Amino acid sequence: MAQKAKLTVKSIAGYCSAGHKVGDSFITDGVTIKGEQGQGICIFALPSLAPYITAYCRETPTSDWINQLSELQCPDTKNTVKFAVERIE
């Protein structure tokens, strides 16, 4: 059974062309992702986040490396958006 996770924009270095703001949050079940306030997620960030999100939403042994994950970031090195990631009920 997949676990749900919440991604929250933690910081933005520079300018986010997708319009993300600190505090924006998204809920995922490892298959779909939705903005809590109805906003979309950046099409450039999503492909870099997806492999980690799908692994993070699986049930894994406590020792699995994915359980140490607490932050992800978009691939833009000049205008980096960092996302905090946490499992939710």
C-alpha positions as CSV (number, residue, x, y, z in Angstrom):
1,M,0.0,0.0,0.0
2,A,1.3,3.4,-1.0
3,Q,1.9,6.1,1.7
4,K,1.1,9.7,1.1
5,A,3.7,12.4,1.2
6,K,3.6,16.2,1.4
7,L,6.1,18.4,-0.4
8,T,6.3,22.0,0.8
9,V,8.3,24.7,-0.8
10,K,11.0,25.4,1.7
11,S,13.1,28.0,-0.1
12,I,13.6,29.7,-3.4
13,A,17.0,31.0,-4.5
14,G,16.4,33.6,-7.2
15,Y,13.2,33.6,-9.2
16,C,10.8,30.7,-9.7
17,S,9.4,30.9,-13.2
18,A,6.6,28.5,-12.2
19,G,5.4,31.0,-9.6
20,H,6.0,28.7,-6.6
21,K,6.1,30.6,-3.2
22,V,7.6,29.5,0.1
23,G,4.8,27.5,1.9
24,D,3.2,26.1,-1.3
25,S,2.4,22.5,-0.7
26,F,1.6,19.4,-2.7
27,I,0.2,16.0,-1.7
28,T,1.2,12.9,-3.5
29,D,0.4,9.2,-3.2
30,G,3.3,8.2,-5.4
31,V,1.0,8.1,-8.5
32,T,-0.7,11.5,-8.5
33,I,0.3,14.9,-7.1
34,K,-2.0,17.8,-6.3
35,G,-1.4,21.3,-5.0
36,E,-3.2,21.8,-1.7
37,Q,-4.4,25.2,-2.9
38,G,-5.2,24.0,-6.4
39,Q,-1.9,25.2,-7.9
40,G,0.2,23.2,-10.4
41,I,3.7,22.0,-9.9
42,C,6.5,23.0,-12.2
43,I,6.9,20.8,-15.2
44,F,10.7,21.1,-15.0
45,A,10.9,20.2,-11.3
46,L,8.5,17.3,-11.5
47,P,10.7,14.9,-13.5
48,S,13.6,15.4,-11.1
49,L,11.4,14.8,-8.1
50,A,9.3,11.9,-9.4
51,P,11.8,9.0,-8.9
52,Y,12.3,10.0,-5.3
53,I,8.7,10.7,-4.6
54,T,7.6,7.2,-5.9
55,A,10.3,5.5,-3.8
56,Y,9.4,7.6,-0.8
57,C,5.7,6.6,-1.0
58,R,6.4,2.9,-1.0
59,E,6.5,0.9,2.2
60,T,10.2,0.2,2.9
61,P,12.3,-1.3,5.6
62,T,13.4,1.2,8.2
63,S,17.0,0.8,7.1
64,D,16.2,1.8,3.5
65,W,18.1,5.0,2.3
66,I,14.8,6.6,1.1
67,N,13.7,7.0,4.8
68,Q,16.4,9.5,5.4
69,L,15.0,11.8,2.7
70,S,13.9,15.2,4.0
71,E,14.5,17.6,1.1
72,L,14.4,17.6,-2.7
73,Q,15.1,20.4,-5.1
74,C,14.4,21.4,-8.7
75,P,17.2,21.1,-11.3
76,D,17.6,24.8,-11.9
77,T,21.0,25.7,-10.4
78,K,20.4,29.5,-10.6
79,N,16.8,29.7,-9.4
80,T,16.6,26.6,-7.2
81,V,13.4,25.7,-5.4
82,K,13.9,23.4,-2.4
83,F,11.0,21.2,-1.2
84,A,10.7,19.7,2.2
85,V,9.3,16.2,2.0
86,E,7.4,14.3,4.8
87,R,5.1,11.3,5.0
88,I,1.6,12.0,6.1
89,E,-1.4,9.9,7.2
